[in-house]
Amino acid sequence: MRLFAAVLPPSGVADELDLAVSPLHRLPGAGRLRWTERAGWHFTLAFLGEVADATLPALRDGLAAAARGHAPCELRLSGGGRFGERALWAGAAGDTGRLAELADSVQSAARQAGVDPAQEHAYTPHLTLARSRGGVALGPYAAALDGFLGTPWSADTLALVRSHPAPDAHYETMATWPLGR
């Protein structure tokens, strides 16, 4: 099964982001973007890829230990950005250094369980809003989010999430662990 570890924003935070993102759907080229569903909004800590069922117990134990080793962190959604012309995202402000430390611990726990997390670059806390296969300049979309600053919230839970492929693509939270307990 295809898995990732993440921090999920609370519903009220997603409501605020939804209001900020809604006008972006009216920008030129918006119809050619693949917009992420609100139910799938998350801060990925580690993309784990295909994980064998036999590996799950060790992975769960490792993630539980990683969660216990980190106190909750205060975050807020802040502004927007992009990875080239491939992905548009909302950023984070607050205890982002502590979130990055949690991501490091999660990746280490995954490796100890025999899972090789995909990590192409340094951790950048972000929540993906849309993807492009090219042909749409994402700069105006990111700029439209420049002034966005959401309400602070306590990121206090680590989630293990399964990604189900198309045709019924969706995310399923497999397990959660409280941070610092």
Accessible surface in RSA format (square Angstrom, percent):
REM  Atomic radii and reference values for relative SASA: ProtOr
REM  Chains: A
REM  Algorithm: Lee & Richards
REM  Probe-radius: 1.40
REM  Slices: 20
REM RES _ NUM      All-atoms   Total-Side   Main-Chain    Non-polar    All polar
REM                ABS   REL    ABS   REL    ABS   REL    ABS   REL    ABS   REL
RES MET A   1    48.85  25.3  20.23  13.4  28.62  68.1  29.27  24.9  19.58  25.9
RES ARG A   2   115.05  48.3 112.67  57.4   2.38   5.7  16.99  23.2  98.07  59.4
RES LEU A   3     0.00   0.0   0.00   0.0   0.00   0.0   0.00   0.0   0.00   0.0
RES PHE A   4     8.33   4.2   8.33   5.2   0.00   0.0   8.33   5.1   0.00   0.0
RES ALA A   5     0.00   0.0   0.00   0.0   0.00   0.0   0.00   0.0   0.00   0.0
RES ALA A   6     0.00   0.0   0.00   0.0   0.00   0.0   0.00   0.0   0.00   0.0
RES VAL A   7     1.43   0.9   1.43   1.3   0.00   0.0   1.43   1.2   0.00   0.0
RES LEU A   8    72.63  40.4  57.33  41.0  15.30  38.5  57.33  40.3  15.30  41.2
RES PRO A   9    18.27  13.3   3.21   2.9  15.06  54.7   3.21   2.6  15.06  93.6
RES PRO A  10    58.37  42.5  46.80  42.7  11.57  42.1  58.37  48.2   0.00   0.0
RES SER A  11    78.95  66.7  66.21  88.4  12.74  29.3  49.21 104.8  29.73  41.7
RES GLY A  12    44.01  54.3   0.00   N/A  44.01  54.3  35.37  97.1   8.65  19.4
RES VAL A  13     7.58   5.0   6.99   6.3   0.59   1.4   7.12   6.2   0.46   1.2
RES ALA A  14     7.96   7.3   7.76  12.0   0.20   0.5   7.96  11.2   0.00   0.0
RES ASP A  15    65.82  46.1  63.83  63.5   1.99   4.7  23.80  56.0  42.03  41.9
RES GLU A  16    53.48  30.7  49.86  37.7   3.62   8.6  28.97  56.0  24.51  20.0
RES LEU A  17     0.18   0.1   0.18   0.1   0.00   0.0   0.18   0.1   0.00   0.0
RES ASP A  18    58.10  40.7  57.02  56.8   1.08   2.5   7.00  16.5  51.10  51.0
RES LEU A  19   140.07  78.0 129.45  92.6  10.62  26.7 130.05  91.3  10.02  27.0
RES ALA A  20    26.23  24.1   9.04  14.0  17.19  39.1  19.71  27.8   6.52  17.3
RES VAL A  21     4.97   3.3   4.97   4.5   0.00   0.0   4.97   4.3   0.00   0.0
RES SER A  22    52.83  44.6  48.55  64.8   4.28   9.9  20.84  44.4  31.98  44.8
RES PRO A  23    61.41  44.8  57.26  52.2   4.16  15.1  57.36  47.4   4.05  25.2
RES LEU A  24     4.29   2.4   4.29   3.1   0.00   0.0   4.29   3.0   0.00   0.0
RES HIS A  25    88.90  48.6  70.01  48.7  18.89  48.3  43.23  44.6  45.67  53.1
RES ARG A  26   182.23  76.5 148.60  75.8  33.63  80.1  79.09 108.1 103.14  62.5
RES LEU A  27    54.78  30.5  49.58  35.5   5.20  13.1  49.81  35.0   4.97  13.4
RES PRO A  28   121.62  88.6 100.93  92.0  20.69  75.2 113.48  93.7   8.13  50.5
RES GLY A  29    20.02  24.7   0.00   N/A  20.02  24.7   7.09  19.5  12.92  28.9
RES ALA A  30     4.44   4.1   2.77   4.3   1.67   3.8   2.97   4.2   1.48   3.9
RES GLY A  31    81.35 100.3   0.00   N/A  81.35 100.3  43.60 119.7  37.75  84.6
RES ARG A  32   157.07  65.9 130.59  66.6  26.48  63.0  75.56 103.3  81.51  49.4
RES LEU A  33    11.36   6.3   0.03   0.0  11.32  28.5   0.09   0.1  11.27  30.3
RES ARG A  34   114.50  48.1 107.66  54.9   6.83  16.3  55.48  75.8  59.01  35.8
RES TRP A  35    52.81  21.2  30.67  14.8  22.14  52.0  29.77  15.9  23.04  37.4
RES THR A  36    32.93  23.4  15.92  16.1  17.01  40.5  22.04  29.6  10.89  16.5
RES GLU A  37   134.15  77.0 127.93  96.8   6.22  14.8  51.15  98.9  83.00  67.8
RES ARG A  38    85.07  35.7  73.54  37.5  11.53  27.5  38.62  52.8  46.45  28.2
RES ALA A  39   102.98  94.7  62.79  96.9  40.19  91.4  74.64 105.1  28.34  75.1
RES GLY A  40     9.58  11.8   0.00   N/A   9.58  11.8   5.74  15.8   3.84   8.6
RES TRP A  41    15.91   6.4   8.56   4.1   7.35  17.3   9.31   5.0   6.59  10.7
RES HIS A  42    29.60  16.2  25.54  17.7   4.07  10.4  12.33  12.7  17.27  20.1
RES PHE A  43     0.80   0.4   0.72   0.4   0.09   0.2   0.80   0.5   0.00   0.0
RES THR A  44    38.26  27.2  33.98  34.4   4.28  10.2  21.69  29.1  16.57  25.0
RES LEU A  45     2.56   1.4   0.00   0.0   2.56   6.4   0.34   0.2   2.22   6.0
RES ALA A  46     3.71   3.4   0.00   0.0   3.71   8.4   3.71   5.2   0.00   0.0
RES PHE A  47    66.15  33.1  64.28  39.8   1.87   4.9  64.28  39.0   1.87   5.3
RES LEU A  48     5.76   3.2   0.00   0.0   5.76  14.5   0.82   0.6   4.94  13.3
RES GLY A  49    13.73  16.9   0.00   N/A  13.73  16.9  13.68  37.5   0.05   0.1
RES GLU A  50   134.75  77.4 105.34  79.7  29.41  70.0  66.00 127.7  68.74  56.1
RES VAL A  51     4.47   2.9   0.17   0.2   4.29  10.3   4.10   3.6   0.36   1.0
RES ALA A  52    63.41  58.3  47.41  73.2  16.00  36.4  57.50  81.0   5.90  15.6
RES ASP A  53    99.92  70.0  87.42  87.0  12.50  29.6  36.44  85.8  63.48  63.3
RES ALA A  54    96.83  89.0  62.41  96.3  34.42  78.3  74.47 104.9  22.36  59.2
RES THR A  55    30.18  21.5  25.02  25.4   5.16  12.3   7.89  10.6  22.29  33.7
RES LEU A  56    19.49  10.9  19.49  13.9   0.00   0.0  19.49  13.7   0.00   0.0
RES PRO A  57    82.87  60.4  77.88  71.0   4.99  18.1  82.76  68.3   0.10   0.6
RES ALA A  58    52.07  47.9  40.92  63.1  11.15  25.4  46.48  65.5   5.59  14.8
RES LEU A  59     0.00   0.0   0.00   0.0   0.00   0.0   0.00   0.0   0.00   0.0
RES ARG A  60    80.05  33.6  79.35  40.5   0.70   1.7  30.88  42.2  49.17  29.8
RES ASP A  61   100.75  70.6  93.91  93.5   6.83  16.2  27.99  65.9  72.76  72.6
RES GLY A  62    18.37  22.7   0.00   N/A  18.37  22.7  17.11  47.0   1.26   2.8
RES LEU A  63     0.00   0.0   0.00   0.0   0.00   0.0   0.00   0.0   0.00   0.0
RES ALA A  64    15.79  14.5  15.25  23.5   0.54   1.2  15.32  21.6   0.47   1.2
RES ALA A  65    48.96  45.0  40.45  62.4   8.52  19.4  41.14  57.9   7.82  20.7
RES ALA A  66    10.15   9.3   1.30   2.0   8.85  20.1   9.54  13.4   0.61   1.6
RES ALA A  67     0.22   0.2   0.22   0.3   0.00   0.0   0.22   0.3   0.00   0.0
RES ARG A  68   136.72  57.4 120.84  61.6  15.88  37.8  45.57  62.3  91.15  55.2
RES GLY A  69    61.36  75.7   0.00   N/A  61.36  75.7  34.11  93.6  27.25  61.0
RES HIS A  70    34.73  19.0  30.89  21.5   3.85   9.8  20.61  21.2  14.13  16.4
RES ALA A  71    58.65  53.9  45.82  70.7  12.83  29.2  46.01  64.8  12.64  33.5
RES PRO A  72    45.72  33.3  37.57  34.2   8.15  29.6  37.69  31.1   8.03  49.9
RES CYS A  73     3.55   2.7   2.62   2.9   0.92   2.2   1.13   2.9   2.42   2.6
RES GLU A  74    89.48  51.4  89.27  67.5   0.22   0.5  53.84 104.1  35.65  29.1
RES LEU A  75     2.25   1.3   0.58   0.4   1.68   4.2   2.13   1.5   0.13   0.3
RES ARG A  76    71.14  29.9  70.63  36.0   0.50   1.2  12.73  17.4  58.41  35.4
RES LEU A  77     0.45   0.2   0.39   0.3   0.05   0.1   0.39   0.3   0.05   0.1
RES SER A  78    33.81  28.6  26.12  34.9   7.69  17.7   1.43   3.1  32.38  45.4
RES GLY A  79    10.16  12.5   0.00   N/A  10.16  12.5   9.87  27.1   0.29   0.7
RES GLY A  80    21.57  26.6   0.00   N/A  21.57  26.6   0.00   0.0  21.57  48.3
RES GLY A  81    10.39  12.8   0.00   N/A  10.39  12.8  10.39  28.5   0.00   0.0
RES ARG A  82    98.86  41.5  80.49  41.0  18.37  43.7  10.61  14.5  88.25  53.5
RES PHE A  83    41.74  20.9  37.88  23.5   3.86  10.1  41.74  25.3   0.00   0.0
RES GLY A  84    46.37  57.2   0.00   N/A  46.37  57.2  35.30  96.9  11.07  24.8
RES GLU A  85    74.57  42.8  68.19  51.6   6.38  15.2  50.35  97.4  24.23  19.8
RES ARG A  86   146.07  61.3 143.84  73.3   2.22   5.3  71.84  98.2  74.23  45.0
RES ALA A  87    12.26  11.3  12.26  18.9   0.00   0.0  12.26  17.3   0.00   0.0
RES LEU A  88     0.00   0.0   0.00   0.0   0.00   0.0   0.00   0.0   0.00   0.0
RES TRP A  89    38.99  15.6  38.99  18.9   0.00   0.0  38.99  20.8   0.00   0.0
RES ALA A  90     0.09   0.1   0.09   0.1   0.00   0.0   0.09   0.1   0.00   0.0
RES GLY A  91     4.95   6.1   0.00   N/A   4.95   6.1   4.95  13.6   0.00   0.0
RES ALA A  92    22.96  21.1   0.11   0.2  22.85  52.0   0.11   0.2  22.85  60.5
RES ALA A  93    30.72  28.3  26.31  40.6   4.42  10.0  30.72  43.3   0.00   0.0
RES GLY A  94    55.98  69.0   0.00   N/A  55.98  69.0  27.52  75.5  28.46  63.8
RES ASP A  95    43.99  30.8  38.10  37.9   5.89  13.9   5.92  13.9  38.07  38.0
RES THR A  96    39.33  28.0  37.92  38.4   1.41   3.4   8.92  12.0  30.41  46.0
RES GLY A  97    47.03  58.0   0.00   N/A  47.03  58.0  40.06 109.9   6.97  15.6
RES ARG A  98    97.91  41.1  94.84  48.3   3.07   7.3  46.52  63.6  51.39  31.1
RES LEU A  99     0.11   0.1   0.11   0.1   0.01   0.0   0.11   0.1   0.00   0.0
RES ALA A 100    29.08  26.7  29.05  44.8   0.03   0.1  29.05  40.9   0.03   0.1
RES GLU A 101    98.12  56.3  95.73  72.4   2.39   5.7  32.96  63.8  65.16  53.2
RES LEU A 102     2.28   1.3   2.28   1.6   0.00   0.0   2.28   1.6   0.00   0.0
RES ALA A 103     0.00   0.0   0.00   0.0   0.00   0.0   0.00   0.0   0.00   0.0
RES ASP A 104    82.65  57.9  78.57  78.2   4.08   9.6  27.24  64.1  55.41  55.3
RES SER A 105    35.34  29.9  27.43  36.6   7.92  18.2  12.46  26.5  22.88  32.1
RES VAL A 106     0.00   0.0   0.00   0.0   0.00   0.0   0.00   0.0   0.00   0.0
RES GLN A 107    10.16   5.7  10.16   7.4   0.00   0.0   0.21   0.5   9.94   7.5
RES SER A 108    42.52  35.9  41.68  55.6   0.84   1.9  20.14  42.9  22.38  31.4
RES ALA A 109    11.02  10.1   6.88  10.6   4.14   9.4   9.34  13.1   1.68   4.4
RES ALA A 110     0.00   0.0   0.00   0.0   0.00   0.0   0.00   0.0   0.00   0.0
RES ARG A 111   125.89  52.9 108.55  55.3  17.34  41.3  51.55  70.5  74.34  45.1
RES GLN A 112   155.80  87.1 115.83  84.7  39.96  95.1  48.19 102.6 107.61  81.6
RES ALA A 113    15.76  14.5   1.28   2.0  14.48  32.9   5.18   7.3  10.58  28.0
RES GLY A 114    68.07  83.9   0.00   N/A  68.07  83.9  35.63  97.8  32.44  72.7
RES VAL A 115    11.84   7.8   6.76   6.1   5.07  12.2  11.32   9.8   0.52   1.4
RES ASP A 116   121.98  85.4 101.28 100.8  20.70  49.0  37.77  88.9  84.21  84.0
RES PRO A 117     8.77   6.4   0.34   0.3   8.43  30.6   0.34   0.3   8.43  52.4
RES ALA A 118    60.13  55.3  37.79  58.3  22.34  50.8  47.22  66.5  12.91  34.2
RES GLN A 119    91.28  51.0  54.36  39.7  36.92  87.9  25.27  53.8  66.01  50.1
RES GLU A 120   155.60  89.3 113.68  86.0  41.92  99.8  48.92  94.6 106.69  87.1
RES HIS A 121    98.71  53.9  83.19  57.8  15.52  39.7  80.61  83.1  18.10  21.1
RES ALA A 122    81.92  75.3  65.26 100.7  16.66  37.9  72.54 102.2   9.38  24.9
RES TYR A 123    45.66  21.3  19.16  10.9  26.50  69.0  23.09  17.3  22.57  27.8
RES THR A 124    48.61  34.6  44.76  45.4   3.84   9.2  24.44  32.8  24.17  36.5
RES PRO A 125    24.10  17.6  20.73  18.9   3.37  12.2  20.79  17.2   3.31  20.6
RES HIS A 126    37.20  20.3  34.52  24.0   2.68   6.9  19.45  20.0  17.75  20.7
RES LEU A 127     0.09   0.0   0.09   0.1   0.00   0.0   0.09   0.1   0.00   0.0
RES THR A 128    25.57  18.2  19.99  20.3   5.58  13.3   7.71  10.4  17.86  27.0
RES LEU A 129     1.58   0.9   0.38   0.3   1.20   3.0   0.44   0.3   1.14   3.1
RES ALA A 130     0.05   0.0   0.00   0.0   0.05   0.1   0.05   0.1   0.00   0.0
RES ARG A 131    90.02  37.8  89.59  45.7   0.43   1.0  21.08  28.8  68.95  41.8
RES SER A 132    12.29  10.4   0.33   0.4  11.96  27.5   0.64   1.4  11.65  16.3
RES ARG A 133   196.51  82.5 153.41  78.2  43.10 102.6  77.24 105.6 119.27  72.3
RES GLY A 134    44.91  55.4   0.00   N/A  44.91  55.4  26.46  72.6  18.45  41.3
RES GLY A 135    70.37  86.8   0.00   N/A  70.37  86.8  40.87 112.1  29.50  66.1
RES VAL A 136     7.55   5.0   2.96   2.7   4.59  11.1   5.80   5.0   1.75   4.8
RES ALA A 137    66.62  61.3  52.53  81.1  14.08  32.0  54.99  77.4  11.63  30.8
RES LEU A 138     0.06   0.0   0.06   0.0   0.00   0.0   0.06   0.0   0.00   0.0
RES GLY A 139    22.19  27.4   0.00   N/A  22.19  27.4  18.53  50.9   3.65   8.2
RES PRO A 140    78.42  57.2  67.93  61.9  10.49  38.1  74.28  61.3   4.14  25.7
RES TYR A 141     2.43   1.1   2.43   1.4   0.00   0.0   2.43   1.8   0.00   0.0
RES ALA A 142    11.00  10.1  10.93  16.9   0.07   0.2  11.00  15.5   0.00   0.0
RES ALA A 143    58.47  53.8  44.74  69.0  13.72  31.2  47.55  67.0  10.92  28.9
RES ALA A 144    61.45  56.5  20.42  31.5  41.03  93.3  33.25  46.8  28.20  74.7
RES LEU A 145     1.87   1.0   1.53   1.1   0.33   0.8   1.87   1.3   0.00   0.0
RES ASP A 146   103.20  72.3  80.06  79.7  23.13  54.7  29.94  70.5  73.26  73.1
RES GLY A 147    75.56  93.2   0.00   N/A  75.56  93.2  44.80 122.9  30.77  68.9
RES PHE A 148    33.33  16.7  22.19  13.7  11.15  29.0  28.83  17.5   4.50  12.9
RES LEU A 149   100.29  55.9  72.93  52.2  27.36  68.8  72.93  51.2  27.36  73.6
RES GLY A 150     2.24   2.8   0.00   N/A   2.24   2.8   2.24   6.2   0.00   0.0
RES THR A 151    73.35  52.2  68.92  69.9   4.43  10.6  52.90  71.1  20.45  30.9
RES PRO A 152    72.34  52.7  57.31  52.2  15.04  54.7  57.31  47.3  15.04  93.4
RES TRP A 153    21.00   8.4  13.32   6.4   7.68  18.0  20.84  11.1   0.16   0.3
RES SER A 154    50.41  42.6  34.60  46.2  15.80  36.4  27.31  58.2  23.10  32.4
RES ALA A 155     0.88   0.8   0.03   0.0   0.85   1.9   0.88   1.2   0.00   0.0
RES ASP A 156    55.26  38.7  53.54  53.3   1.73   4.1   2.48   5.8  52.78  52.6
RES THR A 157    49.36  35.1  46.82  47.5   2.53   6.0  29.49  39.6  19.87  30.0
RES LEU A 158     0.00   0.0   0.00   0.0   0.00   0.0   0.00   0.0   0.00   0.0
RES ALA A 159     1.05   1.0   1.05   1.6   0.00   0.0   1.05   1.5   0.00   0.0
RES LEU A 160     0.02   0.0   0.02   0.0   0.00   0.0   0.02   0.0   0.00   0.0
RES VAL A 161     3.98   2.6   3.98   3.6   0.00   0.0   3.98   3.5   0.00   0.0
RES ARG A 162    73.20  30.7  73.20  37.3   0.00   0.0   0.00   0.0  73.20  44.4
RES SER A 163    21.87  18.5  19.83  26.5   2.04   4.7   2.38   5.1  19.49  27.3
RES HIS A 164    38.59  21.1  35.33  24.6   3.25   8.3  20.91  21.6  17.67  20.6
RES PRO A 165   106.10  77.3  91.09  83.0  15.01  54.6 101.18  83.5   4.92  30.6
RES ALA A 166    78.25  71.9  56.30  86.9  21.94  49.9  56.89  80.1  21.35  56.6
RES PRO A 167   145.42 106.0 111.12 101.3  34.30 124.7 115.76  95.6  29.66 184.3
RES ASP A 168   102.86  72.1  98.01  97.6   4.85  11.5  38.63  90.9  64.23  64.1
RES ALA A 169    69.09  63.5  42.92  66.2  26.17  59.5  43.12  60.7  25.97  68.8
RES HIS A 170    85.29  46.6  71.93  50.0  13.36  34.2  66.66  68.7  18.63  21.7
RES TYR A 171    89.25  41.7  63.53  36.1  25.72  66.9  35.27  26.5  53.98  66.5
RES GLU A 172    71.84  41.2  66.91  50.6   4.93  11.7  27.18  52.6  44.66  36.5
RES THR A 173    67.42  48.0  40.33  40.9  27.09  64.6  24.55  33.0  42.87  64.8
RES MET A 174    49.11  25.4  23.09  15.3  26.02  61.9  25.86  22.0  23.25  30.8
RES ALA A 175    18.70  17.2   8.52  13.2  10.17  23.1  18.61  26.2   0.08   0.2
RES THR A 176    73.28  52.1  52.28  53.0  21.01  50.1  20.25  27.2  53.04  80.2
RES TRP A 177    37.86  15.2  37.78  18.3   0.08   0.2  20.80  11.1  17.06  27.7
RES PRO A 178    57.83  42.1  56.52  51.5   1.31   4.8  57.09  47.1   0.74   4.6
RES LEU A 179     1.43   0.8   0.81   0.6   0.61   1.5   0.81   0.6   0.61   1.7
RES GLY A 180    38.49  47.5   0.00   N/A  38.49  47.5   8.76  24.0  29.73  66.6
RES ARG A 181   161.64  67.9 126.28  64.4  35.36  84.2  88.71 121.2  72.93  44.2
END  Absolute sums over single chains surface
CHAIN  1 A     8843.0       6607.1       2235.9       4889.1       3953.9
END  Absolute sums over all chains
TOTAL          8843.0       6607.1       2235.9       4889.1       3953.9
